[in-house]
Each structure stands twice: as structure tokens, then as C-alpha cells.
């Protein structure tokens, strides 16, 4: 028997400061921690091994429902390019939250300024959906700049940011500056892992559940 749906669902949009910063792993950890539903609105490329497939393989709870993508595109490219290659145009009007009473994790494509069509960005999709953002950051030369620019762009649109999740090897100086400047909380970090499997995700999910409990969420 599945547990009842939460009275006040927690719903987050997982985005990153760029490509390959760990959004999908973060999404899997949040999905497992909250036993949330998962949704990737736009998948471009890797349709047989999509982000939805990856998250499904990494979680172990039985409550999560995986909602179908609004758009599934063949080309591993920016969504607007992948869509154009198939002679279609992505439309924000056709991307709406799936119907569920459960907690929900939504994973974006690339970073905030990735184009969906000739006018709309992933940022515009986030603004349309009533969700808090979890911003995934990874330490590298330039990541302070990229992280703080992402925060400023989100704030300029009055999009609520739940916090920053650092992925990979720590850099105390960079992270301290980012958190002090942005005045945002940090979710429990994801460290470099040689292998990421269900046990790894379950371990991080427990840490995230403890974080939510201690912070009254």
C-alpha cells in the first residue's frame, strides 16, 4: 500500500549553472528523499537512455510516478535546434505541470538561458511553473560568476530559489562567497562518487530528508 499524498506537496524545479553540473543526480536524490513524482518536460537526445530512465534506475521507493515528457527530441542538442531538425516548434503553452497530488521534481534542460524556441528560454518555462528552484552548482574556474549570475537572473524574474546544491569536490572559499553574497541556503552537498547507484542515491536521500526535518520543511 502506498503512503498517502502529502497535504502540502513539496515541488521543485532542478536547474543548473550550466550543462553537466549534476542536475539529473540531484533530481534523483530529491525524488528519492521526497518519494516525489518526476518529470522532465523536454528531452533532447538519448531517448533510449534518457534522464527519466536514469532517475528511474537510481531510485528505490515505490511511490514515484514518472510522467511522460512534453517533448521528446531525437537530436542531442539545444532544444530549439533539436526541435527545428524535426520541423517542430516547442511551445510553452503545451508544457503544463502533470496532474498529481504528490511531491514533484521537475528537471530542466541545460541552464537557465537555454533556448526552447526563437523567443522562449528555460527561464521562461520556470517562470511559468509555480515551483521553487534548486540551483545545482559545481566548482570550477568561473563557477562563482556563473552561479551568482544564475541567482541574479532568477531574482530578476521574482522566481523563488529554495537553495543551492553544490555537486563535486568542495571549494570552501568559493562556496562561502556564493552563499554569503546570495544569502541563499545550501542543501546537503553531493561529493564526487566513483559509482552512483541506488545505494548511493539512498544515502544522499536520507541526508536530504534529515535536512528537511531539521529546517522544518
C-alpha positions in Angstrom: 0.0 0.0 0.0 1.4 3.4 -1.0 1.6 6.2 1.7 -0.9 8.9 1.4 -0.2 12.0 -0.7 1.3 14.9 1.3 -1.2 17.6 2.4 1.3 20.3 1.2 3.3 18.9 -1.6 6.9 19.9 -2.0 7.6 20.8 -5.6 11.0 21.9 -7.0 12.5 22.7 -10.4 16.0 21.4 -10.6 18.2 23.6 -12.8 21.9 24.2 -13.0 24.5 26.9 -13.7 25.3 25.1 -17.0 25.4 21.7 -18.7 26.9 18.6 -16.9 26.8 20.0 -13.4 24.8 17.1 -12.0 21.1 18.1 -12.4 20.0 14.5 -13.0 21.8 13.0 -10.0 20.4 15.9 -7.8 16.9 15.2 -9.3 17.2 11.5 -8.4 18.2 12.4 -4.8 15.4 14.8 -4.3 12.9 12.4 -5.9 14.0 9.6 -3.6 14.2 11.8 -0.5 10.6 13.1 -1.0 9.2 10.0 -2.7 8.2 12.5 -5.3 6.9 12.2 -8.8 9.5 13.0 -11.5 9.0 15.0 -14.8 11.5 16.1 -17.5 9.5 18.5 -19.7 11.9 18.4 -22.6 14.3 15.6 -23.5 16.7 16.2 -26.4 18.7 13.2 -27.5 19.4 9.9 -25.7 15.8 8.8 -25.9 16.7 5.2 -25.1 18.7 6.3 -22.2 17.0 9.5 -21.1 17.2 11.4 -17.9 13.9 9.8 -16.9 15.5 6.3 -17.5 18.5 7.4 -15.3 16.4 8.6 -12.4 14.1 5.6 -12.6 17.2 3.3 -12.3 18.6 5.2 -9.3 15.6 5.3 -7.0 14.2 2.5 -4.9 10.9 3.8 -3.5 7.6 2.6 -5.0 5.6 5.8 -4.8 7.3 7.8 -7.5 5.4 8.2 -10.8 7.4 9.1 -13.9 5.4 11.5 -16.0 6.0 11.5 -19.8 8.0 14.3 -21.3 6.1 17.1 -23.1 8.6 16.9 -25.9 11.0 14.0 -26.9 13.5 15.1 -29.5 16.0 12.9 -31.3 19.0 15.3 -31.6 21.3 15.7 -28.6 21.4 19.5 -29.0 19.8 22.6 -27.6 16.1 22.1 -27.6 15.3 24.8 -30.1 17.9 23.2 -32.5 16.7 19.7 -31.9 13.1 20.7 -32.5 13.9 22.6 -35.7 15.6 19.5 -37.0 12.3 17.7 -36.7 10.3 20.6 -38.2 8.5 21.4 -34.9 8.5 24.4 -32.6 8.4 24.0 -28.8 5.5 25.8 -27.3 5.3 26.9 -23.6 1.5 26.7 -23.9 1.9 22.9 -24.4 4.1 22.4 -21.4 2.0 22.2 -18.2 2.6 20.5 -14.9 1.5 16.9 -14.7 -1.6 16.2 -12.7 -0.5 14.8 -9.3 -1.2 15.3 -5.6 2.3 14.0 -4.7 5.5 15.9 -4.2 7.0 16.7 -7.6 10.5 17.1 -9.0 10.9 18.8 -12.4 14.3 18.7 -14.2 15.2 21.3 -16.7 17.4 21.1 -19.8 20.8 22.7 -19.6 21.0 26.0 -17.9 18.6 28.9 -17.4 19.3 30.7 -20.7 19.0 27.6 -23.0 16.5 28.4 -25.8 13.4 26.4 -26.3 12.3 28.3 -29.4 13.2 31.6 -31.1 11.9 33.6 -28.1 11.5 31.5 -25.0 14.2 30.2 -22.7 14.2 27.5 -20.0 14.0 30.5 -17.7 10.6 31.4 -19.2 9.4 27.8 -18.6 10.5 28.1 -14.9 8.7 31.4 -14.5 5.5 29.8 -15.9 5.5 26.9 -13.5 4.7 27.6 -9.8 7.8 25.9 -8.4 10.7 26.8 -6.2 14.1 26.4 -7.9 17.0 24.2 -6.7 20.2 25.6 -8.3 22.9 23.0 -8.9 26.4 24.3 -8.9 29.8 22.7 -9.5 33.2 24.2 -8.5 35.4 25.1 -11.5 37.2 28.2 -12.7 34.4 30.7 -13.3 31.7 28.9 -11.3 31.3 31.8 -8.8 30.5 34.1 -11.7 28.1 31.6 -13.3 26.3 30.7 -10.1 25.8 34.3 -9.0 24.6 35.3 -12.5 22.1 32.5 -12.4 20.9 33.7 -9.0 20.5 37.3 -10.1 18.6 36.2 -13.3 16.2 34.2 -11.1 15.7 37.0 -8.7 15.1 39.5 -11.5 12.1 37.4 -12.5 10.9 37.0 -8.9 11.4 33.3 -9.1 11.8 31.8 -5.7 15.0 29.9 -5.1 14.9 27.3 -2.4 18.7 27.0 -2.2 21.9 26.0 -3.9 23.2 22.4 -4.1 26.9 22.1 -4.6 28.0 19.0 -6.6 31.5 17.5 -6.7 34.7 18.3 -4.8 34.3 21.1 -2.2 35.9 24.6 -2.5 35.2 26.3 0.8 36.3 29.7 -0.3 34.1 29.8 -3.4 31.1 28.3 -1.7 31.3 30.6 1.2 31.4 33.6 -1.0 28.5 32.4 -3.1 26.3 31.7 -0.1 27.2 35.0 1.7 26.6 37.1 -1.4 23.4 35.4 -2.5 22.1 34.9 1.1 20.7 31.5 -0.1 20.9 28.3 2.0 22.9 25.3 0.8 21.3 21.9 0.5 23.5 18.9 1.6 26.3 18.6 -1.0 26.9 15.8 -3.4 30.5 14.7 -3.3 32.5 13.1 -6.1 31.4 9.5 -6.3 33.2 6.8 -8.4 29.9 4.9 -8.8 26.4 6.2 -8.4 23.7 3.6 -7.9 20.6 3.1 -5.8 22.6 2.7 -2.6 24.4 6.0 -3.3 21.2 7.9 -4.0 19.5 6.3 -1.0 22.4 7.5 1.3 22.2 11.1 0.0 18.4 11.0 0.1 18.5 10.2 3.8 20.7 13.2 4.4 18.3 15.4 2.5 15.4 14.1 4.5 17.3 14.9 7.7 17.9 18.4 6.3 14.2 19.0 5.6 13.3 17.7 9.0 15.8 20.0 10.7 14.7 23.0 8.7 11.0 22.5 9.2 10.2 21.6 5.6 
